[in-house]
Structures are given as structure tokens and as C-alpha cells.
Amino acid sequence: MSESARPRVLLSVAVSVDGYIDDASPDRLLLSNAADFDRVDALRADSDAVLIGAETLRRDNPRLLVNSADRRLRRVADGKPAYPLRVIVTARGDLDTGLKFWHSGGERLVYTTDSGAAKLGDSLAGLADVVSLGAAIDFGELLDDLGKRDVERLMVEGGGSIHTAFLSAGLADEIRMAIAPLVVGDPAAPRFLGPSDFPGGPNHRMHLADVSRIGDIALLRYLPKEESDV
């Protein structure tokens, strides 16, 4: 399938001023405020699929739902399911079926490897479709498969290794980054991006499409495939 059939990929992230997406404590660090959480809910409602990695699933135990009943009704009125397709990426197949994600919302899809699929076996029967991408996770093939499923808009909510994989492979079309007015300062805490060979390296200045304020949150909208016009 040609690249043009792949979904548009939006990376959605909230970070501290020093670039962390969480702290190292067992409890999730809430970086966004109420208005920004509502903005993220609207982004989910506008997406055909929402994707996270298995580590984020284990760490945050999210449901990844569209919380607004009005937005769900608008999706249904537009001929869409009430909730976007929810996607998990796991190389190892290490998934806990007791988490909230598996017991609410609409359709679920798991991308994994041959070894991950073997480990999962029939554990997700009735909970999710499982697709093996071979010996390793190839995110281009993942997007090709989503395109075949008529996914046009993919929202990626983390974690850091997933964001890094999409951005380093040149597969991210847009970044929505909410910057919270706090610092974490713990080197053991997870960051938005890890080390990698990113397209263009440090000489590529991404295009800043928009800057806005949501209470005490600064929201930046970057287009990674475009060059800065400054």
C-alpha cells in the first residue's frame, strides 16, 4: 500500500518545563489542567484511532475513551463508532487483561511481534484483535495496516519510546505539545523523546504552526516534516 494511504499521525504530549512526561513515583503526574484534558478529549473524538505503548498502559492504566457524551453523539451522527479504535503496541506481548482498558469502550487492536503473539496466545480473545508485524515492530507497516482499516487520523498518546519511534522514522505529521509550568528534575523519570537519529538531526528546524495558552499551559503545534519559515 502506498504511503499516501497511511493515516495522518498526530503526536499528543504534555511535558514539564524540563521535558518530562511523568515523574518516577508510582502515581501518575497530572501535567495538564482541566481545560487541557478537555482539549485532548476533543482530539480523541476527532481521531479514527488512538495509540499508546504497553508501558504507558501498564503505568497509567488508562481507558482512552472519549469522555464527552456530546462528542460521542456527534461521532455516531457522523456514521462513526462512539469511540475511536484503541491501539496498543507491545513487542513482548506482556499485557495485563485486568486493566481498565480492556473492559470499556469500543474496538481494540494490538500490534506485536511473532514472539509477542505467541506469548499472548488466546488471552485477548474477545477483547482485541492481535496483529503480528513479524520479528520486530515496523511502524511503517503498522500505519499501512491501519490505512487498510480505513483509519485516516491516528492520535499517538505515548509513551516516550513510541513517540521516539514515530518521529525518528519520519512518520509524525504533527506534534501537539502542552507545556506545564513545573519541573520534575528526576533523571529516572520518563521523557517525551529518547536518543535516536531523527530526520535532519539538530539542523532541522520544525515549522511552528501555532502557539496558544490554556490557563497556565502553553500549547505548541509543530509540523515535523516542514521546515521553519523563520
PyRosetta script that sets phi, psi and omega in degrees:
from pyrosetta import init, pose_from_sequence

init()
pose = pose_from_sequence("MSESARPRVLLSVAVSVDGYIDDASPDRLLLSNAADFDRVDALRADSDAVLIGAETLRRDNPRLLVNSADRRLRRVADGKPAYPLRVIVTARGDLDTGLKFWHSGGERLVYTTDSGAAKLGDSLAGLADVVSLGAAIDFGELLDDLGKRDVERLMVEGGGSIHTAFLSAGLADEIRMAIAPLVVGDPAAPRFLGPSDFPGGPNHRMHLADVSRIGDIALLRYLPKEESDV")
pose.set_psi(1, 139.9)
pose.set_omega(1, -177.6)
pose.set_phi(2, -72.0)
pose.set_psi(2, 158.2)
pose.set_omega(2, -177.6)
pose.set_phi(3, -63.8)
pose.set_psi(3, -28.0)
pose.set_omega(3, -177.8)
pose.set_phi(4, -64.1)
pose.set_psi(4, -19.9)
pose.set_omega(4, -179.6)
pose.set_phi(5, -86.1)
pose.set_psi(5, -6.5)
pose.set_omega(5, 179.4)
pose.set_phi(6, -72.5)
pose.set_psi(6, 152.6)
pose.set_omega(6, 177.3)
pose.set_phi(7, -68.9)
pose.set_psi(7, 155.7)
pose.set_omega(7, 171.0)
pose.set_phi(8, -73.1)
pose.set_psi(8, 132.2)
pose.set_omega(8, -172.9)
pose.set_phi(9, -107.1)
pose.set_psi(9, 120.8)
pose.set_omega(9, 176.7)
pose.set_phi(10, -111.5)
pose.set_psi(10, 120.5)
pose.set_omega(10, 173.0)
pose.set_phi(11, -90.7)
pose.set_psi(11, 121.7)
pose.set_omega(11, -179.6)
pose.set_phi(12, -113.5)
pose.set_psi(12, 125.4)
pose.set_omega(12, -175.4)
pose.set_phi(13, -150.6)
pose.set_psi(13, 147.2)
pose.set_omega(13, 169.7)
pose.set_phi(14, -116.8)
pose.set_psi(14, 132.0)
pose.set_omega(14, -176.6)
pose.set_phi(15, -131.5)
pose.set_psi(15, 158.3)
pose.set_omega(15, 170.5)
pose.set_phi(16, -78.0)
pose.set_psi(16, 171.3)
pose.set_omega(16, 178.5)
pose.set_phi(17, -59.0)
pose.set_psi(17, -32.1)
pose.set_omega(17, 179.8)
pose.set_phi(18, -95.4)
pose.set_psi(18, 18.4)
pose.set_omega(18, 166.6)
pose.set_phi(19, 87.6)
pose.set_psi(19, 13.1)
pose.set_omega(19, 179.5)
pose.set_phi(20, -94.3)
pose.set_psi(20, 148.5)
pose.set_omega(20, 177.8)
pose.set_phi(21, -102.4)
pose.set_psi(21, -2.1)
pose.set_omega(21, 178.6)
pose.set_phi(22, -169.4)
pose.set_psi(22, 172.3)
pose.set_omega(22, 169.6)
pose.set_phi(23, -102.8)
pose.set_psi(23, -172.0)
pose.set_omega(23, -175.7)
pose.set_phi(24, -96.8)
pose.set_psi(24, 8.3)
pose.set_omega(24, -180.0)
pose.set_phi(25, -80.3)
pose.set_psi(25, 164.7)
pose.set_omega(25, 178.6)
pose.set_phi(26, -67.3)
pose.set_psi(26, -22.0)
pose.set_omega(26, -178.3)
pose.set_phi(27, -91.8)
pose.set_psi(27, 143.9)
pose.set_omega(27, 179.0)
pose.set_phi(28, -66.3)
pose.set_psi(28, 133.6)
pose.set_omega(28, 175.9)
pose.set_phi(29, -85.1)
pose.set_psi(29, 120.1)
pose.set_omega(29, -178.7)
pose.set_phi(30, -86.6)
pose.set_psi(30, 102.3)
pose.set_omega(30, -177.8)
pose.set_phi(31, -85.0)
pose.set_psi(31, -32.7)
pose.set_omega(31, -176.7)
pose.set_phi(32, -85.5)
pose.set_psi(32, 160.0)
pose.set_omega(32, 170.7)
pose.set_phi(33, -97.4)
pose.set_psi(33, 179.3)
pose.set_omega(33, -174.6)
pose.set_phi(34, -60.7)
pose.set_psi(34, -41.2)
pose.set_omega(34, -179.3)
pose.set_phi(35, -66.6)
pose.set_psi(35, -35.0)
pose.set_omega(35, 179.5)
pose.set_phi(36, -73.3)
pose.set_psi(36, -36.3)
pose.set_omega(36, 174.1)
pose.set_phi(37, -60.3)
pose.set_psi(37, -37.8)
pose.set_omega(37, 178.4)
pose.set_phi(38, -67.3)
pose.set_psi(38, -36.7)
pose.set_omega(38, 175.6)
pose.set_phi(39, -60.6)
pose.set_psi(39, -42.8)
pose.set_omega(39, 178.5)
pose.set_phi(40, -64.7)
pose.set_psi(40, -38.4)
pose.set_omega(40, 177.4)
pose.set_phi(41, -60.6)
pose.set_psi(41, -39.9)
pose.set_omega(41, 178.3)
pose.set_phi(42, -66.1)
pose.set_psi(42, -37.9)
pose.set_omega(42, 177.1)
pose.set_phi(43, -63.5)
pose.set_psi(43, -42.3)
pose.set_omega(43, 176.8)
pose.set_phi(44, -60.1)
pose.set_psi(44, -43.5)
pose.set_omega(44, -178.3)
pose.set_phi(45, -63.4)
pose.set_psi(45, -28.3)
pose.set_omega(45, -180.0)
pose.set_phi(46, -87.1)
pose.set_psi(46, -2.7)
pose.set_omega(46, -175.5)
pose.set_phi(47, -100.1)
pose.set_psi(47, 152.9)
pose.set_omega(47, 173.9)
pose.set_phi(48, -86.9)
pose.set_psi(48, -25.6)
pose.set_omega(48, 179.1)
pose.set_phi(49, -150.8)
pose.set_psi(49, 148.6)
pose.set_omega(49, 177.2)
pose.set_phi(50, -123.9)
pose.set_psi(50, 132.1)
pose.set_omega(50, -172.7)
pose.set_phi(51, -126.4)
pose.set_psi(51, 138.6)
pose.set_omega(51, 169.9)
pose.set_phi(52, -139.2)
pose.set_psi(52, 165.7)
pose.set_omega(52, 175.0)
pose.set_phi(53, -89.4)
pose.set_psi(53, 164.6)
pose.set_omega(53, -177.7)
pose.set_phi(54, -63.4)
pose.set_psi(54, -32.5)
pose.set_omega(54, -179.9)
pose.set_phi(55, -65.7)
pose.set_psi(55, -40.7)
pose.set_omega(55, 176.3)
pose.set_phi(56, -65.0)
pose.set_psi(56, -38.6)
pose.set_omega(56, 177.1)
pose.set_phi(57, -60.5)
pose.set_psi(57, -45.6)
pose.set_omega(57, -179.2)
pose.set_phi(58, -68.8)
pose.set_psi(58, -39.5)
pose.set_omega(58, -173.5)
pose.set_phi(59, -74.6)
pose.set_psi(59, -43.0)
pose.set_omega(59, -172.2)
pose.set_phi(60, -102.0)
pose.set_psi(60, -18.4)
pose.set_omega(60, -177.3)
pose.set_phi(61, 49.4)
pose.set_psi(61, 52.2)
pose.set_omega(61, -178.0)
pose.set_phi(62, -82.6)
pose.set_psi(62, 163.5)
pose.set_omega(62, 172.4)
pose.set_phi(63, -99.7)
pose.set_psi(63, -25.3)
pose.set_omega(63, 179.8)
pose.set_phi(64, 59.9)
pose.set_psi(64, 42.0)
pose.set_omega(64, -178.4)
pose.set_phi(65, -97.5)
pose.set_psi(65, 161.8)
pose.set_omega(65, 164.8)
pose.set_phi(66, -85.2)
pose.set_psi(66, 112.4)
pose.set_omega(66, -172.0)
pose.set_phi(67, -79.3)
pose.set_psi(67, -28.7)
pose.set_omega(67, -177.5)
pose.set_phi(68, -76.2)
pose.set_psi(68, 122.0)
pose.set_omega(68, 177.6)
pose.set_phi(69, -64.1)
pose.set_psi(69, -36.6)
pose.set_omega(69, 178.7)
pose.set_phi(70, -63.1)
pose.set_psi(70, -41.0)
pose.set_omega(70, 179.2)
pose.set_phi(71, -67.4)
pose.set_psi(71, -37.2)
pose.set_omega(71, 176.7)
pose.set_phi(72, -64.5)
pose.set_psi(72, -41.2)
pose.set_omega(72, 178.7)
pose.set_phi(73, -63.5)
pose.set_psi(73, -38.9)
pose.set_omega(73, 178.7)
pose.set_phi(74, -65.8)
pose.set_psi(74, -37.8)
pose.set_omega(74, 176.4)
pose.set_phi(75, -60.9)
pose.set_psi(75, -46.7)
pose.set_omega(75, -179.5)
pose.set_phi(76, -63.5)
pose.set_psi(76, -40.4)
pose.set_omega(76, 178.7)
pose.set_phi(77, -63.4)
pose.set_psi(77, -27.6)
pose.set_omega(77, 178.5)
pose.set_phi(78, -86.7)
pose.set_psi(78, 6.4)
pose.set_omega(78, 178.7)
pose.set_phi(79, 83.3)
pose.set_psi(79, 17.1)
pose.set_omega(79, 179.4)
pose.set_phi(80, -105.9)
pose.set_psi(80, 161.3)
pose.set_omega(80, 171.7)
pose.set_phi(81, -66.1)
pose.set_psi(81, 157.9)
pose.set_omega(81, -177.3)
pose.set_phi(82, -59.8)
pose.set_psi(82, -32.9)
pose.set_omega(82, -179.3)
pose.set_phi(83, -120.9)
pose.set_psi(83, 145.5)
pose.set_omega(83, 173.3)
pose.set_phi(84, -67.4)
pose.set_psi(84, 159.5)
pose.set_omega(84, 172.9)
pose.set_phi(85, -58.7)
pose.set_psi(85, 132.7)
pose.set_omega(85, -179.0)
pose.set_phi(86, -108.3)
pose.set_psi(86, 127.5)
pose.set_omega(86, -168.8)
pose.set_phi(87, -121.0)
pose.set_psi(87, 133.3)
pose.set_omega(87, 174.6)
pose.set_phi(88, -115.3)
pose.set_psi(88, 138.6)
pose.set_omega(88, 174.5)
pose.set_phi(89, -114.0)
pose.set_psi(89, 124.7)
pose.set_omega(89, 179.0)
pose.set_phi(90, -143.8)
pose.set_psi(90, 123.1)
pose.set_omega(90, 177.4)
pose.set_phi(91, -77.5)
pose.set_psi(91, -38.1)
pose.set_omega(91, -173.3)
pose.set_phi(92, -88.2)
pose.set_psi(92, -18.8)
pose.set_omega(92, -176.1)
pose.set_phi(93, 76.4)
pose.set_psi(93, 25.6)
pose.set_omega(93, -177.9)
pose.set_phi(94, -94.5)
pose.set_psi(94, 87.6)
pose.set_omega(94, -175.7)
pose.set_phi(95, -127.4)
pose.set_psi(95, 135.2)
pose.set_omega(95, -179.9)
pose.set_phi(96, -96.9)
pose.set_psi(96, 111.9)
pose.set_omega(96, -177.3)
pose.set_phi(97, -74.2)
pose.set_psi(97, -2.4)
pose.set_omega(97, 176.7)
pose.set_phi(98, -84.8)
pose.set_psi(98, -7.7)
pose.set_omega(98, -178.3)
pose.set_phi(99, -71.3)
pose.set_psi(99, 157.1)
pose.set_omega(99, -174.3)
pose.set_phi(100, -60.5)
pose.set_psi(100, -31.7)
pose.set_omega(100, -176.9)
pose.set_phi(101, -51.7)
pose.set_psi(101, -37.4)
pose.set_omega(101, -172.4)
pose.set_phi(102, -82.0)
pose.set_psi(102, -6.5)
pose.set_omega(102, -169.4)
pose.set_phi(103, -126.2)
pose.set_psi(103, 25.6)
pose.set_omega(103, 175.9)
pose.set_phi(104, -158.4)
pose.set_psi(104, 161.5)
pose.set_omega(104, 175.8)
pose.set_phi(105, 80.7)
pose.set_psi(105, -163.3)
pose.set_omega(105, -173.9)
pose.set_phi(106, -98.5)
pose.set_psi(106, -138.3)
pose.set_omega(106, -172.7)
pose.set_phi(107, -70.9)
pose.set_psi(107, 149.6)
pose.set_omega(107, -179.7)
pose.set_phi(108, -130.3)
pose.set_psi(108, 148.6)
pose.set_omega(108, -178.8)
pose.set_phi(109, -139.3)
pose.set_psi(109, 135.9)
pose.set_omega(109, 178.9)
pose.set_phi(110, -119.2)
pose.set_psi(110, 124.5)
pose.set_omega(110, 171.7)
pose.set_phi(111, -101.8)
pose.set_psi(111, 132.8)
pose.set_omega(111, -177.3)
pose.set_phi(112, -149.0)
pose.set_psi(112, -170.3)
pose.set_omega(112, 177.8)
pose.set_phi(113, -103.9)
pose.set_psi(113, 175.2)
pose.set_omega(113, 176.8)
pose.set_phi(114, -59.3)
pose.set_psi(114, -43.4)
pose.set_omega(114, -180.0)
pose.set_phi(115, -69.4)
pose.set_psi(115, -36.3)
pose.set_omega(115, 177.2)
pose.set_phi(116, -65.1)
pose.set_psi(116, -40.2)
pose.set_omega(116, 178.6)
pose.set_phi(117, -64.9)
pose.set_psi(117, -38.7)
pose.set_omega(117, 178.2)
pose.set_phi(118, -64.2)
pose.set_psi(118, -39.4)
pose.set_omega(118, 179.2)
pose.set_phi(119, -67.7)
pose.set_psi(119, -39.8)
pose.set_omega(119, 180.0)
pose.set_phi(120, -67.0)
pose.set_psi(120, -36.7)
pose.set_omega(120, -179.6)
pose.set_phi(121, 54.6)
pose.set_psi(121, -128.1)
pose.set_omega(121, 179.4)
pose.set_phi(122, -100.8)
pose.set_psi(122, 16.3)
pose.set_omega(122, -174.1)
pose.set_phi(123, -64.7)
pose.set_psi(123, -24.8)
pose.set_omega(123, -179.1)
pose.set_phi(124, -103.1)
pose.set_psi(124, 12.2)
pose.set_omega(124, 178.6)
pose.set_phi(125, -58.3)
pose.set_psi(125, 126.4)
pose.set_omega(125, -178.0)
pose.set_phi(126, 84.2)
pose.set_psi(126, -8.1)
pose.set_omega(126, -179.7)
pose.set_phi(127, -108.7)
pose.set_psi(127, -35.2)
pose.set_omega(127, -176.2)
pose.set_phi(128, -161.8)
pose.set_psi(128, 153.4)
pose.set_omega(128, 167.6)
pose.set_phi(129, -81.4)
pose.set_psi(129, 138.3)
pose.set_omega(129, -179.7)
pose.set_phi(130, -113.8)
pose.set_psi(130, 127.4)
pose.set_omega(130, -179.9)
pose.set_phi(131, -122.9)
pose.set_psi(131, 122.4)
pose.set_omega(131, 174.8)
pose.set_phi(132, -89.0)
pose.set_psi(132, 134.8)
pose.set_omega(132, 178.2)
pose.set_phi(133, -101.4)
pose.set_psi(133, 13.3)
pose.set_omega(133, 177.8)
pose.set_phi(134, 103.7)
pose.set_psi(134, -147.2)
pose.set_omega(134, -175.5)
pose.set_phi(135, -71.3)
pose.set_psi(135, -25.9)
pose.set_omega(135, -179.5)
pose.set_phi(136, -145.4)
pose.set_psi(136, 164.2)
pose.set_omega(136, 177.9)
pose.set_phi(137, -77.9)
pose.set_psi(137, 117.3)
pose.set_omega(137, 174.1)
pose.set_phi(138, -107.4)
pose.set_psi(138, 111.3)
pose.set_omega(138, -173.1)
pose.set_phi(139, -72.2)
pose.set_psi(139, -24.9)
pose.set_omega(139, 173.3)
pose.set_phi(140, -66.3)
pose.set_psi(140, -43.9)
pose.set_omega(140, 176.6)
pose.set_phi(141, -64.7)
pose.set_psi(141, -36.1)
pose.set_omega(141, 176.6)
pose.set_phi(142, -59.6)
pose.set_psi(142, -45.2)
pose.set_omega(142, 179.6)
pose.set_phi(143, -67.2)
pose.set_psi(143, -36.8)
pose.set_omega(143, 176.3)
pose.set_phi(144, -59.4)
pose.set_psi(144, -43.5)
pose.set_omega(144, -179.1)
pose.set_phi(145, -66.8)
pose.set_psi(145, -40.1)
pose.set_omega(145, 177.3)
pose.set_phi(146, -64.1)
pose.set_psi(146, -37.0)
pose.set_omega(146, 176.6)
pose.set_phi(147, -61.0)
pose.set_psi(147, -39.0)
pose.set_omega(147, 177.1)
pose.set_phi(148, -64.9)
pose.set_psi(148, -22.0)
pose.set_omega(148, 178.9)
pose.set_phi(149, -93.7)
pose.set_psi(149, 14.3)
pose.set_omega(149, 177.2)
pose.set_phi(150, 66.9)
pose.set_psi(150, 26.3)
pose.set_omega(150, 173.6)
pose.set_phi(151, -83.9)
pose.set_psi(151, 118.2)
pose.set_omega(151, -179.3)
pose.set_phi(152, -103.1)
pose.set_psi(152, -27.9)
pose.set_omega(152, -178.4)
pose.set_phi(153, -129.6)
pose.set_psi(153, 115.6)
pose.set_omega(153, -179.6)
pose.set_phi(154, -110.7)
pose.set_psi(154, 125.6)
pose.set_omega(154, 175.3)
pose.set_phi(155, -103.8)
pose.set_psi(155, 122.4)
pose.set_omega(155, -179.1)
pose.set_phi(156, -105.6)
pose.set_psi(156, 119.4)
pose.set_omega(156, -175.7)
pose.set_phi(157, -107.7)
pose.set_psi(157, 8.9)
pose.set_omega(157, 174.5)
pose.set_phi(158, 121.6)
pose.set_psi(158, -175.6)
pose.set_omega(158, 0.2)
pose.set_phi(159, -86.8)
pose.set_psi(159, -153.5)
pose.set_omega(159, -173.0)
pose.set_phi(160, -59.3)
pose.set_psi(160, -41.7)
pose.set_omega(160, -178.7)
pose.set_phi(161, -66.9)
pose.set_psi(161, -33.6)
pose.set_omega(161, 178.2)
pose.set_phi(162, -70.9)
pose.set_psi(162, -46.1)
pose.set_omega(162, 176.1)
pose.set_phi(163, -57.9)
pose.set_psi(163, -44.3)
pose.set_omega(163, -179.9)
pose.set_phi(164, -60.6)
pose.set_psi(164, -42.6)
pose.set_omega(164, -178.3)
pose.set_phi(165, -63.1)
pose.set_psi(165, -46.6)
pose.set_omega(165, -179.8)
pose.set_phi(166, -65.3)
pose.set_psi(166, -44.4)
pose.set_omega(166, -175.9)
pose.set_phi(167, -70.9)
pose.set_psi(167, -40.9)
pose.set_omega(167, -178.3)
pose.set_phi(168, -69.7)
pose.set_psi(168, -26.5)
pose.set_omega(168, 177.8)
pose.set_phi(169, -85.7)
pose.set_psi(169, 2.0)
pose.set_omega(169, 179.9)
pose.set_phi(170, 70.6)
pose.set_psi(170, 28.5)
pose.set_omega(170, -174.3)
pose.set_phi(171, -104.1)
pose.set_psi(171, -5.0)
pose.set_omega(171, -178.6)
pose.set_phi(172, -90.0)
pose.set_psi(172, 125.9)
pose.set_omega(172, 178.6)
pose.set_phi(173, -91.6)
pose.set_psi(173, -25.3)
pose.set_omega(173, -174.5)
pose.set_phi(174, -154.6)
pose.set_psi(174, 146.8)
pose.set_omega(174, 173.1)
pose.set_phi(175, -124.2)
pose.set_psi(175, 126.5)
pose.set_omega(175, 169.9)
pose.set_phi(176, -109.2)
pose.set_psi(176, 109.9)
pose.set_omega(176, -175.3)
pose.set_phi(177, -115.4)
pose.set_psi(177, 116.0)
pose.set_omega(177, 174.7)
pose.set_phi(178, -95.4)
pose.set_psi(178, 123.5)
pose.set_omega(178, -177.4)
pose.set_phi(179, -105.5)
pose.set_psi(179, 118.0)
pose.set_omega(179, -178.1)
pose.set_phi(180, -89.5)
pose.set_psi(180, 146.7)
pose.set_omega(180, -176.0)
pose.set_phi(181, -83.4)
pose.set_psi(181, 59.0)
pose.set_omega(181, 177.0)
pose.set_phi(182, -149.9)
pose.set_psi(182, 162.3)
pose.set_omega(182, 177.7)
pose.set_phi(183, -121.5)
pose.set_psi(183, 146.0)
pose.set_omega(183, 179.9)
pose.set_phi(184, -100.2)
pose.set_psi(184, -53.3)
pose.set_omega(184, 172.6)
pose.set_phi(185, 71.7)
pose.set_psi(185, 12.4)
pose.set_omega(185, -178.5)
pose.set_phi(186, -108.9)
pose.set_psi(186, 113.8)
pose.set_omega(186, -178.0)
pose.set_phi(187, -63.5)
pose.set_psi(187, -15.3)
pose.set_omega(187, 178.0)
pose.set_phi(188, -84.2)
pose.set_psi(188, -9.2)
pose.set_omega(188, -178.4)
pose.set_phi(189, -80.6)
pose.set_psi(189, 154.2)
pose.set_omega(189, -178.4)
pose.set_phi(190, -77.4)
pose.set_psi(190, 144.3)
pose.set_omega(190, 178.2)
pose.set_phi(191, -107.1)
pose.set_psi(191, 166.6)
pose.set_omega(191, 177.8)
pose.set_phi(192, -59.9)
pose.set_psi(192, -47.1)
pose.set_omega(192, -178.3)
pose.set_phi(193, -130.3)
pose.set_psi(193, 147.5)
pose.set_omega(193, 173.5)
pose.set_phi(194, -104.1)
pose.set_psi(194, 175.3)
pose.set_omega(194, 178.8)
pose.set_phi(195, -62.1)
pose.set_psi(195, 138.8)
pose.set_omega(195, 177.8)
pose.set_phi(196, -170.6)
pose.set_psi(196, 170.4)
pose.set_omega(196, 173.7)
pose.set_phi(197, -92.6)
pose.set_psi(197, 98.6)
pose.set_omega(197, -178.6)
pose.set_phi(198, -87.9)
pose.set_psi(198, 147.6)
pose.set_omega(198, -179.1)
pose.set_phi(199, -54.5)
pose.set_psi(199, 124.4)
pose.set_omega(199, 180.0)
pose.set_phi(200, 83.0)
pose.set_psi(200, -12.6)
pose.set_omega(200, 179.7)
pose.set_phi(201, 58.7)
pose.set_psi(201, -155.1)
pose.set_omega(201, -176.7)
pose.set_phi(202, -71.3)
pose.set_psi(202, -6.1)
pose.set_omega(202, 179.0)
pose.set_phi(203, -87.7)
pose.set_psi(203, -10.4)
pose.set_omega(203, 179.7)
pose.set_phi(204, -89.6)
pose.set_psi(204, 113.8)
pose.set_omega(204, 177.7)
pose.set_phi(205, -97.3)
pose.set_psi(205, 113.5)
pose.set_omega(205, -179.1)
pose.set_phi(206, -68.8)
pose.set_psi(206, 152.7)
pose.set_omega(206, 178.8)
pose.set_phi(207, -76.8)
pose.set_psi(207, 124.4)
pose.set_omega(207, 175.2)
pose.set_phi(208, -88.8)
pose.set_psi(208, 107.6)
pose.set_omega(208, -173.9)
pose.set_phi(209, -85.7)
pose.set_psi(209, -26.9)
pose.set_omega(209, -176.2)
pose.set_phi(210, -165.1)
pose.set_psi(210, 150.6)
pose.set_omega(210, 172.7)
pose.set_phi(211, -134.4)
pose.set_psi(211, 130.9)
pose.set_omega(211, 178.8)
pose.set_phi(212, -143.7)
pose.set_psi(212, 168.7)
pose.set_omega(212, -178.2)
pose.set_phi(213, -119.3)
pose.set_psi(213, 132.3)
pose.set_omega(213, 175.9)
pose.set_phi(214, -125.1)
pose.set_psi(214, 89.7)
pose.set_omega(214, -173.6)
pose.set_phi(215, 61.8)
pose.set_psi(215, -121.6)
pose.set_omega(215, 179.6)
pose.set_phi(216, -93.7)
pose.set_psi(216, 13.0)
pose.set_omega(216, 179.7)
pose.set_phi(217, -102.8)
pose.set_psi(217, 135.2)
pose.set_omega(217, 171.1)
pose.set_phi(218, -99.0)
pose.set_psi(218, 126.5)
pose.set_omega(218, -178.7)
pose.set_phi(219, -109.6)
pose.set_psi(219, 121.5)
pose.set_omega(219, 178.5)
pose.set_phi(220, -110.0)
pose.set_psi(220, 138.4)
pose.set_omega(220, 176.8)
pose.set_phi(221, -119.9)
pose.set_psi(221, 111.6)
pose.set_omega(221, -178.7)
pose.set_phi(222, -110.1)
pose.set_psi(222, 147.9)
pose.set_omega(222, 173.1)
pose.set_phi(223, -115.2)
pose.set_psi(223, 97.3)
pose.set_omega(223, -170.3)
pose.set_phi(224, -62.8)
pose.set_psi(224, -28.6)
pose.set_omega(224, -176.1)
pose.set_phi(225, -83.4)
pose.set_psi(225, -7.1)
pose.set_omega(225, -179.7)
pose.set_phi(226, -106.7)
pose.set_psi(226, 152.1)
pose.set_omega(226, 178.8)
pose.set_phi(227, -86.8)
pose.set_psi(227, 150.2)
pose.set_omega(227, 175.2)
pose.set_phi(228, -60.0)
pose.set_psi(228, 141.9)
pose.set_omega(228, 178.7)
pose.set_phi(229, -96.4)
pose.set_psi(229, 13.7)
pose.set_omega(229, 178.9)
pose.set_phi(230, -94.9)
pose.dump_pdb("model.pdb")
